[in-house]
Amino acid sequence: MNAIEKLNKAKENATGEQGKVLAFLIGRCKQSKALCDDVMNAKKSFENCVKYYTDLARKEAAKQMKSGYVGIQIDDEKVYEWAEDYFHAQNLDIDNPKPKAEPQKFDKDKAIAKAQASVAKNAPKKSAPQKKATVVQMPKKPAPKPTPKPSAPKAVEKPKKAEEQFTLFDFM
């Protein structure tokens, strides 16, 4: 199988935009023997290539959003360049995934021993008898004298006008 066949096989599962990237890579493989050799690397795959250039696009978006832009646009040529760079690059983290650590098995006996040690460590130590606290009483403040309530204000009579304005209800 050569590089073009490998990329054509990946084209079967590709979406619309990924198909454009694959078409570009196939065209570049026809022009460059070095790219063909890099595509044939057993560690390289188009799925990882997609992850690589999407991660770069996210980083680019985050960088532009920090500088005040609301959205971004990345040119196709830039994505094609990233895809080609993926195949040329060596020792990428995306090609060498770290093995996942196995979850630790629960050991009931160890957990009980650890809990007992923790309880023993935090237990109060018996020492000299504790001193009794002395209570000091503060003198009481005299109660404040009630202030006399002001008397109700006297009603002020308004002087009557010679002519009062009539209301609508006066005519009924």
C-alpha positions in Angstrom: 0.0 0.0 0.0 1.4 3.4 -0.8 0.7 6.8 0.7 -2.1 7.8 -1.8 -3.9 4.5 -1.1 -3.6 5.1 2.6 -5.1 8.6 2.3 -7.9 7.3 -0.1 -8.8 4.7 2.5 -9.1 7.5 5.2 -11.3 9.4 2.7 -14.1 6.8 3.1 -14.8 8.0 6.7 -14.0 11.7 6.2 -16.5 14.5 6.4 -16.8 17.4 3.9 -14.0 19.6 5.3 -11.8 16.6 6.0 -12.2 15.5 2.4 -10.8 18.8 1.3 -7.7 18.3 3.5 -7.3 14.7 2.2 -7.6 15.9 -1.4 -4.8 18.5 -0.7 -2.6 15.8 0.9 -3.1 13.4 -2.0 -2.1 16.2 -4.4 0.9 17.0 -2.3 1.9 13.3 -2.2 1.9 13.2 -6.0 4.4 16.1 -5.9 6.6 15.2 -2.9 8.3 11.9 -2.2 9.2 13.1 1.3 5.6 13.6 2.2 4.7 10.1 0.9 7.4 8.6 3.1 6.1 10.5 6.1 2.4 9.5 5.5 3.5 5.9 5.4 4.9 6.2 8.9 3.1 3.5 11.0 2.6 6.0 13.9 0.9 8.6 11.7 -2.8 8.4 10.9 -5.3 10.9 9.4 -7.5 10.7 12.5 -4.5 12.0 14.6 -3.9 14.6 11.8 -7.4 15.9 12.3 -6.9 16.0 16.1 -3.6 17.9 15.6 -5.0 20.6 13.3 -8.2 21.0 15.4 -6.1 21.5 18.5 -4.0 24.1 16.7 -7.2 25.9 15.6 -8.5 25.9 19.1 -5.3 27.4 20.4 -5.4 30.0 17.7 -9.0 30.8 18.6 -8.2 31.2 22.3 -5.3 33.5 21.5 -7.4 35.7 19.2 -10.3 35.8 21.7 -7.9 37.1 24.4 -7.0 40.0 22.2 -10.7 40.9 21.9 -11.9 39.1 18.8 -15.3 37.5 19.1 -14.9 34.8 16.4 -12.1 33.7 14.1 -11.6 32.5 10.6 -8.8 30.2 9.6 -7.8 30.0 5.9 -7.9 26.7 4.2 -4.2 27.1 3.3 -3.3 27.4 7.0 -5.1 24.1 7.8 -3.5 22.4 4.8 -0.1 23.6 6.1 -0.9 22.2 9.6 -1.9 18.9 8.1 1.3 18.6 6.1 3.3 19.7 9.2 1.7 16.9 11.2 3.0 14.2 8.8 6.5 15.8 8.7 6.8 16.3 12.5 8.5 13.7 14.6 7.7 12.7 18.2 4.4 14.4 18.6 2.4 13.7 21.8 -0.6 12.8 19.7 1.3 10.0 18.1 2.6 8.6 21.4 -0.3 8.5 23.8 0.7 7.9 27.4 -0.6 4.6 28.8 -3.4 5.0 31.2 -2.6 4.1 34.7 -4.6 1.2 36.1 -7.0 2.1 38.8 -5.8 1.0 42.2 -7.6 -1.8 43.8 -9.3 -1.2 47.1 -7.7 -3.0 50.0 -10.1 -3.2 52.9 -7.5 -4.2 55.5 -5.2 -1.4 54.5 -8.0 1.1 54.7 -9.0 -0.1 58.2 -5.4 0.0 59.4 -5.0 3.5 58.1 -8.2 4.7 59.7 -7.2 3.3 63.0 -3.8 4.9 62.9 -5.4 8.2 62.1 -7.8 7.9 65.0 -5.0 7.0 67.4 -2.9 9.9 66.1 -5.7 12.4 66.6 -6.8 11.1 70.0 -6.5 13.7 72.8 -3.5 13.1 75.0 -4.0 12.9 78.8 -1.8 15.5 80.4 -1.9 17.8 83.5 -5.3 18.7 84.8 -6.9 21.6 83.1 -7.2 24.9 84.8 -10.6 26.2 85.7 -11.7 29.3 84.0 -12.4 32.3 86.2 -15.5 34.2 85.5 -15.4 38.0 85.8 -18.6 39.9 86.0 -18.8 43.2 84.4 -20.7 46.0 86.2 -24.1 46.7 84.7 -24.7 49.9 83.0 -27.6 51.9 84.3 -30.7 51.7 82.1 -31.2 54.7 79.9 -33.8 57.1 81.0 -36.9 57.2 78.8 -37.2 60.3 76.8 -40.5 62.1 77.0 -42.7 61.7 73.9 -43.4 64.8 72.1 -47.0 65.9 72.3 -49.1 65.6 69.2 -48.9 68.6 67.0 -51.8 70.9 67.0 -53.9 71.0 64.0 -53.2 74.1 62.0 -56.2 75.7 60.5 -55.9 76.9 57.0 -57.3 80.2 56.3 -60.4 79.9 54.2 -60.4 81.4 50.8 -63.1 83.6 49.8 -63.7 81.6 46.7 -63.3 77.9 46.7 -62.9 75.9 43.5 -65.9 73.8 42.7 -65.5 70.1 42.0 -67.6 68.0 39.6 -69.3 66.4 42.6 -70.6 69.7 43.9 -73.1 69.8 41.1 -74.8 66.5 41.7 
